[in-house]
């Protein structure tokens, strides 16, 4: 095996190059790396229900880094600005 084949992929938030952006991950890989707070089965169920953006490659569910980032951005909670005390 070459060194390139044994490299661990970076997190979806920190791609190292364009190839990392094009890589597709299985629900098992996403769950194992903890990129989404769900099990592989829950990821698949959310994809079937169309609640999670994904790709159906030949009947297999795969997710790109953009899909994972889109879900995380959509479910992020904004911290409200502190209120000013009125005089």
Buried (B, 14 or more C-beta within 10 A) or exposed (E): EEEEEEEEBEEBEEBEEEEBEEBBBBBEBBBEBEBBEBEBEBBBBBBEEEEBBBEEEEEEBBBBBEBBBBBBEEEEEEEEEEEEEEE
